[in-house]
């Protein structure tokens, strides 16, 4: 599984999604030969909260991380959280 996470990058930046300006032949080949996901839902459009949502699989409203801060998760929620890498471990 290859997951690309970058700040300030829209989907159409990559050649596999239609860009003619940015040459990404290796990513294009991976997308052509494998499974490509075209839809993503993010509950928030802020970096820290989105990463928390991505890694835990829980919305920011459940983790109570709604403002820009360096704290990644509420302490009581952290004890119960299982991260995405742990869930997809092979």
C-alpha positions in Angstrom: 0.0 0.0 0.0 1.3 3.4 -1.0 -0.4 6.4 0.7 0.7 9.8 -0.3 0.1 12.6 2.2 1.3 16.0 1.4 0.4 19.5 2.5 -1.1 21.8 -0.2 -1.3 19.2 -2.9 -4.5 18.5 -4.7 -5.4 15.2 -6.3 -4.9 16.5 -9.9 -1.2 17.2 -9.1 -0.3 13.6 -10.0 -0.1 12.3 -13.5 -2.3 9.3 -12.6 -5.1 11.7 -11.8 -4.8 13.8 -15.0 -1.9 16.2 -14.5 0.0 17.1 -17.7 2.4 19.4 -15.8 3.8 17.1 -13.2 5.5 14.0 -14.5 5.1 11.1 -12.1 5.8 8.0 -14.2 6.4 5.6 -11.3 3.3 6.6 -9.4 1.3 6.5 -12.6 2.5 2.9 -13.2 1.6 1.9 -9.7 -1.8 3.4 -10.1 -2.3 1.7 -13.4 -1.2 -1.8 -12.2 -2.9 -1.7 -8.8 -6.0 -0.4 -7.1 -6.5 3.3 -7.2 -8.7 5.0 -4.7 -10.5 8.1 -6.1 -12.6 9.2 -3.1 -11.6 10.5 0.3 -13.6 12.2 3.0 -11.9 14.4 5.6 -14.0 15.8 8.4 -11.7 18.8 8.8 -9.3 20.7 6.5 -6.5 21.4 9.1 -3.3 19.4 9.2 -3.1 18.2 12.9 -6.8 17.3 13.1 -6.8 15.5 9.7 -3.7 13.5 10.6 -5.3 12.5 14.0 -8.4 11.4 12.0 -6.3 9.5 9.5 -4.1 7.7 12.1 -6.8 6.8 14.6 -9.9 6.3 12.3 -11.8 8.6 14.6 -13.3 12.0 13.8 -12.0 15.1 15.5 -15.3 15.4 17.4 -14.7 12.0 19.0 -11.1 12.8 19.9 -12.0 16.4 20.9 -9.1 17.8 18.9 -10.8 20.6 17.0 -8.4 23.6 17.3 -4.9 24.1 16.0 -2.7 22.8 18.8 0.4 20.7 19.3 -1.5 18.1 21.4 -2.5 15.3 19.1 -5.2 13.6 21.2 -7.1 13.9 24.5 -5.3 11.7 27.1 -8.4 9.5 27.8 -9.0 9.0 24.1 -5.3 8.1 23.5 -5.6 5.1 25.9 -8.4 3.6 23.8 -7.1 4.5 20.3 -5.8 1.9 17.9 -3.9 3.5 15.0 -4.5 2.8 11.4 -1.0 1.2 10.9 -1.9 -1.3 13.7 -5.2 -2.1 12.0 -3.6 -2.8 8.5 -0.6 -4.7 9.9 0.2 -7.7 7.7 
